């Protein structure tokens, strides 16, 4: 997919350590924002490369 030109936030899961990944600790800032107000598209993180539709589609085709 193409970038829509909006600034995207780097996904913290890409650099999260093993323990943080297991307990989803890297999501706490997003949870806090969602608790305070409704989440908007700008609040979301960029998709990890391994979760992009192009990669998943190629895997499915194989």
N, C-alpha and C positions, 0 to 999 in steps of 0.2 A: 504494500500500500504506500501511497505517497504521503509525505508530510503535508499537513494542511496549512503550514506556516505558523501555527501557534507554538509558543514555547512549551516544550514538554519537560516534565521533571524526570531526572534520571531515576530509574528504578533502584531503590536501595537493596533489593534482593540480590542484585548482581554482585554486590560487594559485602553482603552479610556473611558473618561467620557461621560455622556449622550449627552451633547452639541457637543463634538468633533465627536461623532458617527453620529449625525444627519447631520452635515455639512461636514463630511469626512475630518476633519482637520488633522487626523492622516496620511493621504495620502500625505501631502505636501512634505515630504522628497523624496518620490518616484517620485512625479511630478517634483521636482527640478532636480533629477538625469536624468529623461527622457528628460527634456528640454536641458540639457547639452550634452547628448550623447544617443545613442541607449541603451535601457534597455536590459540586459542580464538575463539569468536564475538566476544567483547568486544575482541579485538585488531584486528578488521577495521575499516576506515574506512567511513564513510557513502558511499552510492552517489551519483555525480554526477547532477545533475538531468537532463542529456541522456542518461544511461544508465538512467534509471528505466523500468520496464515500461510505465507509462501513456504516456510520450512515444514509446517505441519502438513500442508497439501502434498509436498514432494514425498514426505514419509508415507502418507496414505497411498499415494500412487504406486510406491514400491511394493 
